[in-house]
Amino acid sequence: MNMEDSQEESGNHPVRGWIEKANQYNDIANIGEIARRSFGNNAFDGILTMIGVLIGSFTSGISEARTIIVTGMSTSIAIMISGAWGAYLTESAERKKDLDELGRSTLSDLNGSRIGRASRFAAIAVSVVDGLSPFLGAIVVLIPFFFAGLFADIRQVYYTAFGCALAALFALGVWLGRVAKGNLLGYGIKTLLAGVVSILIGSLLNGS
């Protein structure tokens, strides 16, 4: 298949064409590596933030699942907006600076070039990952409260949510271990310990 046939085929399949373009932009702007770091850091933050919310609710005696869900969802949305907005502004500024410097060194305007388009795409892609990863991490911890009616007591829901948080942290650590090609169990234990420490310190601060 020649290049013209390939382009025609991509034109007939918009999704395939978009994926190919995204892969090209990834090769130019190194989006994948940055997105992986953002996902790991921000999912970690989202889980630990929700542990803090649950510790505060638990020690304050909040026993209505709806109240916890509303509080948790509000917090999740706030960290999603914060992550996406902050990442977009920061990434856009940094990439514009790099693009302008490259343009000056090559005596050309790169804004309309493939490099410029890749740079703008990277800022959007990284901001989406930055926003969604803490939101998804936080929602995983909240899942038991959506099924509170299946539990005999609200304390069981809390304990299950803490268990989900620790399991999610361990899974995240294992994933990081795979990325680093390191010890999967070691990475899992390290992230798991962060959750345990957060629960212990939160409980002590709240006098539980």
Backbone hydrogen bonds in HBPLUS format (Angstrom, degrees):
<---DONOR---> <-ACCEPTOR-->    atom                        ^
c    i                          cat <-CA-CA->   ^        H-A-AA   ^      H-
h    n   atom  resd res      DA  || num        DHA   H-A  angle D-A-AA Bond
n    s   type  num  typ     dist DA aas  dist angle  dist       angle   num
A0006-SER N   A0002-ASN O   3.03 MM   4  6.33 153.8  2.10 148.2 156.1     1
A0007-GLN N   A0003-MET O   2.89 MM   4  6.16 158.6  1.94 151.2 156.2     2
A0008-GLU N   A0004-GLU O   2.91 MM   4  6.11 156.0  1.97 146.6 153.6     3
A0009-GLU N   A0005-ASP O   2.88 MM   4  6.07 153.5  1.95 145.6 153.0     4
A0010-SER N   A0006-SER O   2.95 MM   4  6.20 154.7  2.01 146.9 153.5     5
A0011-GLY N   A0007-GLN O   2.92 MM   4  6.14 147.1  2.02 141.1 150.6     6
A0012-ASN N   A0008-GLU O   3.04 MM   4  6.33 139.4  2.21 140.3 150.7     7
A0012-ASN N   A0009-GLU O   3.17 MM   3  5.11 125.0  2.49  91.6 105.3     8
A0013-HIS N   A0010-SER O   3.14 MM   3  5.04 143.9  2.28  95.0 105.7     9
A0017-GLY N   A0013-HIS O   2.89 MM   4  6.14 161.2  1.93 160.0 166.4    10
A0018-TRP N   A0014-PRO O   2.84 MM   4  6.05 151.2  1.92 146.4 154.2    11
A0019-ILE N   A0015-VAL O   2.94 MM   4  6.20 156.7  1.99 148.9 155.1    12
A0020-GLU N   A0016-ARG O   2.94 MM   4  6.19 160.5  1.98 150.6 155.7    13
A0021-LYS N   A0017-GLY O   2.98 MM   4  6.19 155.5  2.04 143.8 150.5    14
A0022-ALA N   A0018-TRP O   2.83 MM   4  6.06 155.6  1.89 147.7 154.9    15
A0023-ASN N   A0019-ILE O   2.88 MM   4  6.15 152.9  1.95 148.4 155.6    16
A0024-GLN N   A0020-GLU O   2.98 MM   4  6.27 149.1  2.08 143.0 151.4    17
A0025-TYR N   A0021-LYS O   2.92 MM   4  6.23 159.7  1.96 151.8 156.9    18
A0026-ASN N   A0022-ALA O   2.86 MM   4  6.06 146.1  1.97 142.0 152.1    19
A0027-ASP N   A0023-ASN O   3.00 MM   4  6.26 152.3  2.08 143.5 149.8    20
A0028-ILE N   A0024-GLN O   3.10 MM   4  6.41 147.5  2.21 143.7 152.5    21
A0029-ALA N   A0025-TYR O   2.79 MM   4  5.88 171.7  1.79 155.9 158.5    22
A0030-ASN N   A0026-ASN O   2.78 MM   4  5.06 128.9  2.04 139.1 143.8    23
A0035-ALA N   A0031-ILE O   2.82 MM   4  5.94 163.1  1.85 161.4 167.1    24
A0036-ARG N   A0032-GLY O   2.94 MM   4  6.12 152.3  2.02 147.6 154.5    25
A0037-ARG N   A0033-GLU O   3.19 MM   4  6.47 163.1  2.22 147.3 150.9    26
A0038-SER N   A0034-ILE O   2.95 MM   4  6.19 160.3  1.99 149.6 155.7    27
A0039-PHE N   A0035-ALA O   2.82 MM   4  5.98 157.6  1.87 148.3 154.5    28
A0040-GLY N   A0036-ARG O   3.00 MM   4  6.21 171.8  2.00 155.0 156.5    29
A0041-ASN N   A0037-ARG O   2.99 MM   4  6.13 174.8  2.00 155.5 157.2    30
A0042-ASN N   A0038-SER O   2.94 MM   4  5.85 165.9  1.96 149.0 153.8    31
A0043-ALA N   A0039-PHE O   2.90 MM   4  5.75 158.5  1.94 148.1 154.0    32
A0044-PHE N   A0040-GLY O   3.22 MM   4  6.12 157.4  2.28 139.0 145.4    33
A0045-ASP N   A0041-ASN O   3.04 MM   4  6.32 152.5  2.12 139.3 147.0    34
A0046-GLY N   A0042-ASN O   2.88 MM   4  6.07 157.9  1.92 145.1 150.8    35
A0047-ILE N   A0043-ALA O   3.04 MM   4  6.28 160.6  2.08 152.1 155.8    36
A0048-LEU N   A0044-PHE O   3.10 MM   4  6.30 171.1  2.11 154.0 156.5    37
A0049-THR N   A0045-ASP O   2.83 MM   4  5.92 153.9  1.89 149.8 157.6    38
A0050-MET N   A0046-GLY O   3.10 MM   4  6.26 156.6  2.16 142.0 147.7    39
A0051-ILE N   A0047-ILE O   2.97 MM   4  6.29 144.0  2.10 144.2 154.9    40
A0052-GLY N   A0048-LEU O   3.07 MM   4  6.37 154.9  2.14 144.9 150.5    41
A0053-VAL N   A0049-THR O   3.03 MM   4  6.43 151.6  2.12 144.8 152.7    42
A0054-LEU N   A0050-MET O   2.93 MM   4  6.13 162.4  1.96 149.1 153.2    43
A0055-ILE N   A0051-ILE O   2.89 MM   4  6.08 155.1  1.95 151.1 158.2    44
A0056-GLY N   A0052-GLY O   3.07 MM   4  6.26 164.7  2.09 148.4 152.0    45
A0057-SER N   A0053-VAL O   2.98 MM   4  6.24 156.3  2.04 146.6 153.5    46
A0058-PHE N   A0054-LEU O   2.76 MM   4  5.83 162.0  1.79 150.3 155.7    47
A0059-THR N   A0055-ILE O   2.98 MM   4  6.08 174.0  1.99 154.8 156.3    48
A0060-SER N   A0056-GLY O   3.08 MM   4  6.01 129.2  2.35 132.1 144.8    49
A0062-ILE N   A0057-SER O   3.03 MM   5  5.34 161.7  2.06 161.8 158.7    50
A0061-GLY N   A0058-PHE O   3.15 MM   3  5.32 157.2  2.20 103.2 110.1    51
A0068-ILE N   A0064-GLU O   3.28 MM   4  6.66 158.7  2.33 150.6 156.2    52
A0069-ILE N   A0065-ALA O   2.84 MM   4  6.09 156.4  1.90 153.9 161.0    53
A0070-VAL N   A0066-ARG O   2.89 MM   4  6.12 166.3  1.91 154.1 157.2    54
A0071-THR N   A0067-THR O   2.97 MM   4  6.12 163.5  1.99 146.4 151.5    55
A0072-GLY N   A0068-ILE O   2.76 MM   4  5.85 162.4  1.79 147.2 153.1    56
A0073-MET N   A0069-ILE O   2.73 MM   4  5.82 164.5  1.76 153.1 157.6    57
A0074-SER N   A0070-VAL O   2.94 MM   4  5.98 159.7  1.98 144.1 150.1    58
A0075-THR N   A0071-THR O   3.01 MM   4  6.20 157.5  2.06 145.4 151.6    59
A0076-SER N   A0072-GLY O   2.83 MM   4  6.03 155.3  1.90 146.7 154.3    60
A0077-ILE N   A0073-MET O   2.84 MM   4  6.04 161.3  1.88 153.0 157.1    61
A0078-ALA N   A0074-SER O   3.00 MM   4  6.15 154.8  2.07 142.0 149.4    62
A0079-ILE N   A0075-THR O   2.98 MM   4  6.26 161.1  2.02 152.1 156.1    63
A0080-MET N   A0076-SER O   2.94 MM   4  6.10 142.2  2.09 140.2 151.3    64
A0081-ILE N   A0077-ILE O   2.92 MM   4  6.16 165.6  1.94 153.8 156.2    65
A0082-SER N   A0078-ALA O   2.91 MM   4  6.05 163.1  1.93 147.9 153.5    66
A0083-GLY N   A0079-ILE O   2.88 MM   4  5.84 160.3  1.92 136.8 142.7    67
A0084-ALA N   A0080-MET O   2.93 MM   4  6.08 173.2  1.93 154.3 156.3    68
A0085-TRP N   A0081-ILE O   2.85 MM   4  5.74 164.3  1.88 149.8 155.0    69
A0086-GLY N   A0082-SER O   2.97 MM   4  5.78 159.9  2.02 141.5 147.8    70
A0087-ALA N   A0083-GLY O   2.99 MM   4  5.89 156.2  2.05 139.5 147.0    71
A0088-TYR N   A0084-ALA O   2.95 MM   4  6.03 158.3  2.00 146.4 152.4    72
A0089-LEU N   A0085-TRP O   3.04 MM   4  6.28 171.1  2.05 156.7 158.7    73
A0090-THR N   A0086-GLY O   2.97 MM   4  6.05 165.7  1.99 148.8 153.5    74
A0091-GLU N   A0087-ALA O   2.75 MM   4  5.69 165.7  1.77 149.5 154.6    75
A0092-SER N   A0088-TYR O   2.85 MM   4  5.74 159.4  1.89 143.9 150.6    76
A0093-ALA N   A0089-LEU O   3.07 MM   4  6.12 160.6  2.11 140.7 146.2    77
A0094-GLU N   A0090-THR O   2.99 MM   4  6.18 167.2  2.00 153.4 156.9    78
A0095-ARG N   A0091-GLU O   2.91 MM   4  5.97 164.7  1.93 150.2 154.9    79
A0096-LYS N   A0092-SER O   2.87 MM   4  5.90 152.4  1.94 145.4 153.3    80
A0097-LYS N   A0093-ALA O   3.02 MM   4  6.18 156.0  2.08 144.2 150.7    81
A0098-ASP N   A0094-GLU O   3.01 MM   4  6.30 160.4  2.04 146.7 151.8    82
A0099-LEU N   A0095-ARG O   2.82 MM   4  5.95 157.6  1.87 144.9 151.6    83
A0100-ASP N   A0096-LYS O   2.84 MM   4  6.00 160.7  1.88 149.3 154.4    84
A0101-GLU N   A0097-LYS O   3.00 MM   4  6.20 156.9  2.05 147.0 153.4    85
A0102-LEU N   A0098-ASP O   2.92 MM   4  6.15 155.7  1.98 146.7 153.5    86
A0103-GLY N   A0099-LEU O   2.83 MM   4  6.03 153.0  1.90 145.8 154.0    87
A0104-ARG N   A0100-ASP O   2.91 MM   4  6.17 153.8  1.98 146.9 153.2    88
A0105-SER N   A0101-GLU O   3.04 MM   4  6.25 153.7  2.11 143.3 150.5    89
A0106-THR N   A0102-LEU O   3.01 MM   4  6.21 136.9  2.20 142.1 153.2    90
A0107-LEU N   A0103-GLY O   2.81 MM   4  5.68 106.2  2.36 135.9 153.1    91
A0108-SER N   A0103-GLY O   2.94 MM   5  5.01 160.0  1.98 140.4 145.5    92
A0107-LEU N   A0104-ARG O   3.34 MM   3  4.89 153.6  2.42  90.6  98.2    93
A0113-SER N   A0110-LEU O   3.07 MM   3  4.99 156.4  2.13 103.3 110.6    94
A0117-ARG N   A0113-SER O   2.96 MM   4  6.31 159.7  2.00 152.5 157.7    95
A0118-ALA N   A0114-ARG O   2.86 MM   4  5.99 156.0  1.91 145.5 152.5    96
A0119-SER N   A0115-ILE O   2.92 MM   4  6.10 149.3  2.02 143.0 151.3    97
A0120-ARG N   A0116-GLY O   3.08 MM   4  6.38 157.3  2.13 148.6 153.5    98
A0121-PHE N   A0117-ARG O   2.91 MM   4  6.08 157.1  1.96 147.9 154.9    99
A0122-ALA N   A0118-ALA O   2.87 MM   4  6.00 152.7  1.95 144.5 151.9   100
A0123-ALA N   A0119-SER O   3.18 MM   4  6.46 153.8  2.25 143.2 149.0   101
A0124-ILE N   A0120-ARG O   3.26 MM   4  6.56 156.1  2.32 145.2 150.6   102
A0125-ALA N   A0121-PHE O   2.86 MM   4  6.09 168.5  1.87 157.0 160.5   103
A0126-VAL N   A0122-ALA O   2.89 MM   4  5.95 171.1  1.90 154.6 157.1   104
A0127-SER N   A0123-ALA O   3.14 MM   4  6.13 151.5  2.23 134.6 142.6   105
A0128-VAL N   A0124-ILE O   2.98 MM   4  6.23 151.1  2.06 150.0 157.6   106
A0129-VAL N   A0125-ALA O   3.10 MM   4  6.41 162.9  2.13 150.4 154.5   107
A0130-ASP N   A0126-VAL O   2.83 MM   4  6.00 160.0  1.87 148.5 154.9   108
A0131-GLY N   A0127-SER O   2.93 MM   4  6.06 142.8  2.08 140.0 149.0   109
A0132-LEU N   A0128-VAL O   2.87 MM   4  6.01 172.8  1.87 157.5 159.6   110
A0133-SER N   A0129-VAL O   3.01 MM   4  5.75 164.2  2.03 147.4 151.8   111
A0136-LEU N   A0132-LEU O   2.82 MM   4  5.96 167.8  1.84 163.2 165.3   112
A0137-GLY N   A0133-SER O   3.02 MM   4  6.09 159.2  2.07 144.3 150.7   113
A0138-ALA N   A0134-PRO O   2.95 MM   4  6.05 154.9  2.01 143.4 149.5   114
A0139-ILE N   A0135-PHE O   2.93 MM   4  6.16 156.4  1.99 148.9 155.7   115
A0140-VAL N   A0136-LEU O   3.06 MM   4  6.26 153.7  2.14 149.1 154.5   116
A0141-VAL N   A0138-ALA O   3.14 MM   3  5.41 124.3  2.47 101.1 113.9   117
A0142-LEU N   A0138-ALA O   3.29 MM   4  6.64 139.9  2.46 139.8 150.9   118
A0142-LEU N   A0139-ILE O   2.98 MM   3  4.97 124.0  2.30  95.5 110.8   119
A0143-ILE N   A0139-ILE O   3.12 MM   4  6.27 126.3  2.42 149.6 162.4   120
A0145-PHE N   A0142-LEU O   2.93 MM   3  5.72 141.9  2.07 129.1 138.5   121
A0146-PHE N   A0143-ILE O   2.99 MM   3  5.51 149.1  2.09 117.7 126.5   122
A0147-PHE N   A0144-PRO O   3.05 MM   3  5.31 149.1  2.15 103.4 113.0   123
A0150-LEU N   A0147-PHE O   2.98 MM   3  5.74 164.4  2.00 123.6 128.5   124
A0151-PHE N   A0148-ALA O   3.03 MM   3  5.48 163.7  2.06 115.5 120.8   125
A0156-GLN N   A0153-ASP O   3.04 MM   3  5.47 132.7  2.27 107.6 119.0   126
A0157-VAL N   A0154-ILE O   3.08 MM   3  5.01 121.1  2.44  92.0 106.9   127
A0158-TYR N   A0154-ILE O   3.02 MM   4  6.41 158.7  2.07 150.5 155.4   128
A0159-TYR N   A0155-ARG O   2.93 MM   4  6.21 167.6  1.94 152.3 155.2   129
A0160-THR N   A0156-GLN O   2.90 MM   4  6.05 154.5  1.97 142.0 149.2   130
A0161-ALA N   A0157-VAL O   2.86 MM   4  6.11 154.2  1.93 150.0 157.3   131
A0162-PHE N   A0158-TYR O   2.88 MM   4  6.24 157.9  1.93 156.2 162.1   132
A0163-GLY N   A0159-TYR O   2.92 MM   4  6.16 150.2  2.01 141.1 150.0   133
A0164-CYS N   A0160-THR O   2.82 MM   4  6.17 149.2  1.92 146.0 154.6   134
A0165-ALA N   A0161-ALA O   2.91 MM   4  6.20 152.9  1.98 146.8 154.2   135
A0166-LEU N   A0162-PHE O   2.98 MM   4  6.26 161.6  2.01 150.7 154.7   136
A0167-ALA N   A0163-GLY O   2.89 MM   4  6.07 156.7  1.94 147.5 154.6   137
A0168-ALA N   A0164-CYS O   2.82 MM   4  5.97 155.7  1.88 146.6 153.5   138
A0169-LEU N   A0165-ALA O   2.93 MM   4  6.17 155.3  2.00 146.8 153.6   139
A0170-PHE N   A0166-LEU O   2.94 MM   4  6.16 157.1  2.00 145.0 151.2   140
A0171-ALA N   A0167-ALA O   2.90 MM   4  6.13 162.3  1.93 149.4 154.2   141
A0172-LEU N   A0168-ALA O   2.87 MM   4  6.04 153.8  1.93 145.2 152.8   142
A0173-GLY N   A0169-LEU O   2.92 MM   4  6.16 152.4  2.00 144.9 152.4   143
A0174-VAL N   A0170-PHE O   2.92 MM   4  6.26 152.7  2.00 149.6 157.2   144
A0175-TRP N   A0171-ALA O   2.96 MM   4  6.24 156.9  2.01 147.2 153.3   145
A0176-LEU N   A0172-LEU O   2.91 MM   4  6.21 156.6  1.97 147.7 154.2   146
A0177-GLY N   A0173-GLY O   2.84 MM   4  6.10 147.2  1.95 143.4 153.2   147
A0178-ARG N   A0174-VAL O   2.94 MM   4  6.30 145.4  2.06 145.1 154.3   148
A0179-VAL N   A0175-TRP O   2.97 MM   4  6.33 155.5  2.03 149.4 156.0   149
A0180-ALA N   A0176-LEU O   2.88 MM   4  6.12 158.3  1.93 147.9 153.9   150
A0181-LYS N   A0177-GLY O   2.80 MM   4  5.69 110.0  2.30 130.9 148.2   151
A0182-GLY N   A0177-GLY O   2.84 MM   5  4.98 159.0  1.88 146.0 150.6   152
A0187-TYR N   A0183-ASN O   3.01 MM   4  6.26 164.1  2.04 156.5 159.7   153
A0188-GLY N   A0184-LEU O   2.93 MM   4  6.10 159.1  1.97 147.8 154.4   154
A0189-ILE N   A0185-LEU O   2.90 MM   4  6.10 157.9  1.95 151.5 156.5   155
A0190-LYS N   A0186-GLY O   3.06 MM   4  6.26 155.4  2.12 145.5 152.2   156
A0191-THR N   A0187-TYR O   3.14 MM   4  6.44 164.2  2.17 155.2 157.3   157
A0192-LEU N   A0188-GLY O   2.94 MM   4  6.04 153.3  2.01 143.9 152.5   158
A0193-LEU N   A0189-ILE O   2.86 MM   4  6.00 154.1  1.93 149.2 154.9   159
A0194-ALA N   A0191-THR O   3.20 MM   3  5.24 127.4  2.50  94.8 107.9   160
A0195-GLY N   A0192-LEU O   3.06 MM   3  5.35 124.1  2.38 102.8 116.1   161
A0196-VAL N   A0192-LEU O   3.11 MM   4  6.50 157.3  2.16 149.9 156.5   162
A0197-VAL N   A0193-LEU O   2.86 MM   4  6.02 167.4  1.87 154.5 157.3   163
A0198-SER N   A0194-ALA O   3.03 MM   4  6.14 154.4  2.10 139.0 146.2   164
A0199-ILE N   A0195-GLY O   2.96 MM   4  6.21 157.4  2.02 150.0 155.5   165
A0200-LEU N   A0196-VAL O   2.95 MM   4  6.20 162.9  1.98 152.7 157.4   166
A0201-ILE N   A0197-VAL O   2.89 MM   4  6.03 172.0  1.89 155.2 157.6   167
A0202-GLY N   A0198-SER O   2.90 MM   4  5.86 159.9  1.94 143.1 149.8   168
A0203-SER N   A0199-ILE O   2.92 MM   4  5.98 153.1  1.99 142.2 149.6   169
A0204-LEU N   A0200-LEU O   2.97 MM   4  6.18 154.7  2.04 146.5 153.4   170
A0205-LEU N   A0201-ILE O   2.91 MM   4  6.11 161.2  1.94 153.2 158.1   171
A0206-ASN N   A0202-GLY O   3.06 MM   4  6.16 144.8  2.19 139.2 148.2   172
A0208-SER N   A0203-SER O   2.82 MM   5  5.06 158.6  1.86 156.3 155.1   173
A0207-GLY N   A0204-LEU O   3.14 MM   3  5.00 159.0  2.19  99.2 105.1   174
